[in-house]
């Protein structure tokens, strides 16, 4: 069945399943990419980081935070644009 003339690029439909699925896939992908950089054991009493350790820790957080922040910004702008 061909699409109706009223449907097209500008059609605004809500897709909570697609949004939830893309959020889950993005989070899992971020965790999978960050997993090799995570330490195998962390001493609870004393944690010190040298400058290179701080850079690695920030890179690990960026792998997770950047896609999540971009997706959140996309959702916020999509809801404001309605």
C-alpha positions in Angstrom: 0.0 0.0 0.0 1.5 3.3 -1.0 1.9 6.0 1.6 -0.8 8.6 1.8 -0.1 12.0 0.4 -0.3 13.6 3.8 2.5 11.5 5.2 6.1 12.5 4.5 9.2 14.0 6.0 7.3 16.6 8.0 5.0 14.1 9.7 5.4 14.2 13.4 4.8 10.9 15.0 5.9 9.8 18.5 8.0 6.7 18.6 8.7 5.8 22.3 9.9 2.3 21.4 12.4 3.6 18.9 13.6 6.3 21.3 14.0 3.8 24.1 15.7 1.3 21.9 18.2 3.9 20.5 19.0 5.1 24.1 19.6 1.5 25.3 21.8 0.7 22.2 23.8 3.9 22.7 24.3 3.3 26.4 25.4 -0.3 25.8 27.7 0.7 23.0 29.3 3.4 25.1 29.8 0.9 28.0 31.3 -1.7 25.6 33.7 0.9 24.2 34.7 2.1 27.7 35.1 -1.4 29.2 38.7 -1.9 28.1 39.7 1.3 29.8 38.2 0.5 33.2 40.6 -0.8 35.8 40.2 -4.4 36.9 40.4 -3.6 40.6 40.2 -0.3 42.5 41.7 0.0 45.9 39.0 1.5 48.1 41.1 3.3 50.7 43.5 5.2 48.5 43.2 6.3 44.9 45.7 8.6 43.3 45.9 9.6 39.7 48.8 11.2 37.9 48.2 13.5 34.9 48.0 10.7 32.4 45.6 8.8 34.6 43.3 11.8 34.8 43.3 12.0 31.0 42.5 8.3 30.6 39.7 8.7 33.2 38.2 11.7 31.4 38.4 9.9 28.1 36.6 7.0 29.6 33.8 9.3 30.8 33.7 11.1 27.5 33.0 7.9 25.6 29.9 7.4 27.6 28.9 11.1 28.2 29.2 12.5 24.7 26.7 10.2 22.9 24.3 10.4 25.8 24.5 14.2 25.9 24.0 14.5 22.1 21.0 12.2 22.3 19.5 14.1 25.2 20.1 17.4 23.3 18.4 15.9 20.2 15.4 14.8 22.3 15.1 18.2 24.0 15.2 20.1 20.7 12.8 17.6 19.1 10.3 18.2 21.8 10.7 22.0 21.8 10.3 22.1 18.0 6.7 20.7 18.1 
